[in-house]
Amino acid sequence: MNKENETKVTIEFVSKNLNVSDKDCNSAMTINHKKCSQCDKPFIEESWCKECDPFRMIEGWTSENHDIDEFIKNTIYDEALNYYGNYYPEFLEWVSFDRFEDIKKIGEGGFAKVYSATWIDGRAKYKRQDDEGWKKLDPEPMKVALKNLNGSQSMSAEYLNELQTHWNLNKSLKSSLKFYGMTKDPATKEFMMILQFAEKGNLKCFLSSNFSNFLWKDKIVYLCGLADDLNSLHKLGFFYRDLHSGNILQNISGGAFVSDFGLSGSPNEQKSFFGVIMAELSSGKSPFHKRKHDATLALEICNGLRPEFGKGTPEIYKKLAYRCMDANPDQRPAADELLDILAVWDGCTRRNENQEEEKIGYKRKQIKAMFEEADKEIPNISTSYEKNSDAIYTSRVFTFSNLSKPINSSIITSLYLNDEENNNDCQDSQILDLEVPN
């Protein structure tokens, strides 16, 4: 590395301190262990001044929005207080829009537009030095996704909630979709999130072009990653209410992570959508693609209509998916149970563990055989289909009145949900008001 081009960053933590200097190593601030050298105020933690050190690191910029400025600065404050590693402390950055090139629109949803771009400087990275200071590494261009938040010029509480939720998930689950920082479109003044670019795209696009090569063991890995993301969100007190194949992205290892945290809801709604995703992975087709997405379809779903599964889908898979879509929220599997079942399936299909050992009511070799048999039907499943023009798969919220109380169909109940409480639920519908998200 060219010494003249290096930026020396001294984040002098006697365990917790963040301090930045310029190119000249000798100009680094000298910190005593009682007061901040910049403002001469007492440290709030050992060798760390919240007001000055992080500010020097990010001074010279503003998003022109107080809430965004504070949000980004707080990620740096939090990192200074909690960081104990040897390199690459992680925090959000404000990036000028002119630091991106090759910007191309790659998608659009109900609340945002998404672009691919090259971030000229890449994410800021710092490495700890022997003197306990930190040195900023040379910039490395990287491909990212820019998510333009529609109508975000004033940055509503809903958008701020999405930003905070995504950042909280990043901190708690390292395999989640990376959130690097914020920028702003100079033409529209709308804010944009700088995100990890998902090379394999979303689930909907992936299934349309790769379904024949997507074996059941791969689908299980995909569901494990998705369930892990949702479980982590659950622990943060956030329940994803906008789960569909356009919002689920593929990571390089074949797993999945969720994007778009703008809508939230109850944990039971989250599990219901998971069952719908399981059906789509099985059939390769978007749910209810032949139908207009309106109050009539919503009423039929309340009366027990469920998405179709692909030919040869293992019965144990259908049973779990139907449990997730159970009309009775109390009968849906808990997040931990869902993860445990998927982990067993993953172990049976991908690893040579004790095949005679019994798990969740079956021997491992039986579970493996079920999914290997289902693989034989994949070439016979067509993923080409004609979609109703009013079947819309972007994020929206519908409010319907006079929908019936949700029930399970008698056939699904007898085959997959054979318990007394569900049998009692299969009765004539009752009319009530219900808000239904799409």
N, C-alpha and C positions, 0 to 999 in steps of 0.2 A: 504494500500500500504506500502511495506517495505521501510522505510525511507532511509536505506543504499543503496537501489537499485534505488532510484529516481535520476533523473538528473535535477538539477535546472537550468532553463533557464530564465534569466532575460531579457525580451524584454522591457526595460524601455522606454516606449514612454511617454514623457509628450506629449501626443497625438500621436507622430510619432517617435518611436525609437525601434531599434532592437538590443538587447545585450544578449550575451550568456555566462554562466559561467559553471563550472564543478560541480561535486557532492556536494562539500562543499559550502553551502549557503553563508558562510562568505567570500568566495573568489570572489564573484560577483564584477564586475568592479564598481567603484564609478564614476558616471557621473556628471560632473558639467554642467551647462546649457550654456556654451560658447564654449568649445572645447572638442574634442573627447579624452578620457583618453588613447586610444591606440596609436594614431598617432599625437596627440596634434594639429590637424588641426581644424579650425572652423567648426561647424556643418553647413550642407547645408540646413537643416530644423531644427525646434526646437527640440533639444535633439536627433538628429539622424545623424550619420555619414555613408554615403553611402559606403565609402571605407572599413571601418573596421568592423562595427557590423555584416553585413551580411556575410562578409568573415570569421569571427570567427565562425559563425554558420555552415558554409559548408567547412571549411578548412580541409586539410588532404586527399582530393580526387581529381582525375581528370579523365575525360573521355578520355583523350589523344587527344581530338579534341577541338580546341579553340572555334569554333562556338557553340558546344554543351555546353561547360562550361559556356560561356557567356549567352546562352539562359536560362539555369537553374538558374544561379545567378540573372539574371534580373527578374525572377519570384519572387525571394526573395526580391530584392530591391523594386519592385512594391508593394508587400504585406506590407512591412514596411511603405511605404508612405501612403497607402490607407486603412490599416486595422483599424477598430474601434470597433470590437466585444469584447466579453469576453473570448472566447476560440476558439481553432482550427483554427488559421490562415492557409491559404492554399497556398502552393507553391509546385513546382516540386522538386524532390530529385534525386540525383545520387545514385544508389544502386549497390553494387557489385553483380556479377552474382551468387556468392556462397551463397547469402542470399535467394535463391529460391530453392525449392525442389518439388518433384512430378511433374516434367515438362513433359507434354504430348501434342503432336501435335493434334490440333482439327480442323484445316482448312488451306486452301491455296488458294490464289488468284493470280492475274496476277502480283502483285507488292510486295506481302508480304506473310509470313507464320504466323499462329497464334497458340499459345500454351496456355494451362491452367497451372497454377503453384500455389504453396503455397508460399507466401511472409512471411518468417519466422518472421520478425520484424513488418510487417505491416506499414501503413502510420504513419509518425511522427505526434503526436498530443500534443498540448501545452495548458495548462489551466492557465488563469490569476489568480494571487494570490492577497490577500488583500493588499500587499505592492506594488502593481502595477508591480511586477515581474511576470515571467512566469515559470511554471514547466512542464517538459516533462513527459508525462504519460507513464506507463509501456507499453512495446511493446505487440501487439496482432496480432498473425498470421492471415492472410487473404488470400482468394483465389482471384487470379487476372488473367488477360489475358496478355500474352507477345506477342507483335506484332513485328516480325522480319522484318525489312525493307530491302528487297533484294538489294544487291549491295550498301549498305549505308556506306561502310568503309570510304569513303571520304566525306560523307554527302553533297549531292548536294543541290543546292538552292531549288529544287522542294521538297525534303524531309524536309528541314528547314521550308518551307512554310506550309507543312502539320502539323508540330509540332506547329508552331505559331498559325495557324488557329484553331486547336483543343483546344489549351490552351485559346485562346480568347473566343471561344464558351463556355468553362467551366466557365469562369468568368462572362459571360453575361447571361447564362442560367443554373441554378443549377441542372435542371433535365436532362441535357445532359450526354453523356457517360463520366465518370470520367477519367481524365488523371492524373496519380500519379507521374510519373517520367520516368527516362531512365536507361537502363543498356546496357551491351554489351556481345554478345556471345563470349567467349574466344577462341573458335575454329575457327569461321569464321571472327571474328572482326567486324561483322555487328551489328549495333545499334538496340535496341529493345525498344519499348514504353511499359510502364507499365500501363495497363488500367483496368478499372472496368470489372469484369467478368459478362457476361450476362447469367444468369442461364437458361433462356429459349431459348437461341440460336438465330439464325437468322430467318428471316421470311420464307425463302424457306424451311428450315427443319421443322419449326413449322407447316406450312400448310400441309406438307406431312403426318404428324402424328396426327394433332389435328383439321383438317378442320371441321369434323362433329360436334365438340363441340364449334366451333368458331362462335358465333351468330353475327348478324349484329350490335347490340349495341356495342359488343366488337370490331368489325372491325372499327367502327366509333371512339371509344376511341383511337385505334391504329393510325388511320389517323390523329387525333387531335395532338397526340404527335409528329408524323412525321412532320406535317405542322408547328408546333411550332419550332422544331429544324431548319427547312429550313428557316422559317421567321427570326429567330435570325441570321442565317448565312447571310441572305440577308442584314440585317441591318448592319452587319459587313463588307459589301462590298464583300462577298464571295458567289459564286453561284455554288452549287453542281452539277457536271456534270457526276457523276458516281453512280447514284441512281439505285440500283437493289436489289432484295430481299435477296441476299447474304450479302449486306452491311447494312441492316436494322436489328437492334437487338431488342429483347424484354426485357423490364424491368419488375420487379416483379409485378408492379401494372397493367400490361397489356398494357401499352403504348409502344411507340417505340422511339428509337433514332438512328441517323445515325452514321456510322463509316467510316473510310477510306477517308481522305480529300486530297488525292494526286492529284486529277484532279479537275479543276475548269472550269467554262464556263459562259454563259450568263444566266440571270434570266429566260428567256423564255425557254431555254433547261431544266432548273430545273422543271418548271411546266409541261412540256411535259412528263418527266419521272414519275412525280407524277400520271398522268393519267394512265400510264402503270401499276404502282403499284396498283392502284384502280382496274384495270381489273384482276390482279393476285389474289387479295384478294377475288374477286367475284367468280372466276372460280377454284381457288386452283391449277392452273397449270401455269408453266412458260410461258411467251409469246413466240409465234412462236416456240414451242418446237418440232414441226414436220419438221421444215425447217432448211436447212443449212444456217448458218449466214454468208452471203456473199454479193457481190454486187447486185445480183439478188433480194435478199430480201430487201436490202436497196432501190433499185429502186421502188419496189412495195409499200414500206412504203411511199416513196415520192409521189406515185400515189394514196395514200389514204387508203392503207391497215392498219388496226388497230387490236390490240389483241381482243380475244373473251371474252365475259362475261359469268358467270355462269347462269344456268336456274333460272328464278324467280327474277333476279336482278331488284330492283326498277328503274323505268324510270328516276326519278330525280337523282339517283346515276349515271346512264349511261350518262345523259346529262352533269353533272359536269365533269365526266371523259373525255368525248369527247371534252368538252371545253378546258380542260387542254392539250389535244393532238391536238388541232386545228392547221392546217397547217399555218394559219395566226397568227404569234406571238402576234399581237396587240389585237387579240380577246380572248386570254387566260386570265383567271381570275387573278387579282392582288393577292398577298400573303395575304393581309388583308381580301379581300373578301372571299378567300378560307377558311381562318380560321373562319370567321363569319358564313359561311354556315355550316361548320362541327360542330361548337359550337351549332347552332340551332338544328341540327340533334341529337347531343348528349343530349341536354336538353329534346328533345321530346321522345327519346327512353329510357332514364335512370331515369328521374325525373318526379314526378307528378306535373308538373307546369300547369298553366291554359290551359286546352286542347282546349278551344274555341278560344284562342288567335291566330291571324293569323301572320305567319312568312314566309318570302320569297315566298309569293304567296299561301301558304297552311295553314290550321288550324293545330295546333300542333297534334291533334288527328288523322288527315289524314296522317301526316308524320309518326307517330308512327305505324299506321295501315299498311302502305306500307312496313316498315321494318319487322314487325311481320309476315306479310304474306310471305315475302321472306324467313324468317326463316324456314318455312314449307318445302321449297325445298332443304334445305341444305343436308338432309340425302340422297337425290336422285342424288347428284352430286358426281361423282367419281373423286378422285384425283390421281388415278393410271394411268400412261400413258407411252408409249414408246417414248423416246427422240431420235431425230436424233443425231448421234454421232458427227456431225459437228455443233450442236447447243451448243455454248459455252457461259457460263454465268459468266466467270471471267473477271476482268477489262482489257480491251484492248482499243487501239485507232486505228480505221481504217481510211485510207485516200483513198477515191474513187474519180475518175474523171468522168466527163460527166454524173452526176446524174441529174434527172429532177427537176425542181422547185417544192417544196412540195405543194400538193393540198389535199383537202378533197374529199372523195367519194361523189357522188351525193346523195346516199341513206342516209348516215350519216348526210349530210348537211340538207336534207329535213326533217328528223325526229328530229334532235337534235340541229342543228346549223342554224336554220331558220332565217337568217338575210341576207339582200341584199348583203353585202360585201362578205360574204362567198359564196353565190350563184354565184357571179361574179368570185370567185376564182376557181370554178369547171369548168376548161377548159382544153384544150390540154396542155400537159407538155411542158416546155421549158428546153433546155439542159444547164447545167452550172456545174462548178466545186464546190464540197462541201465536207468538212471534216466531217465525221460522227463518233461520239464516240459510242462504244458499251457498 
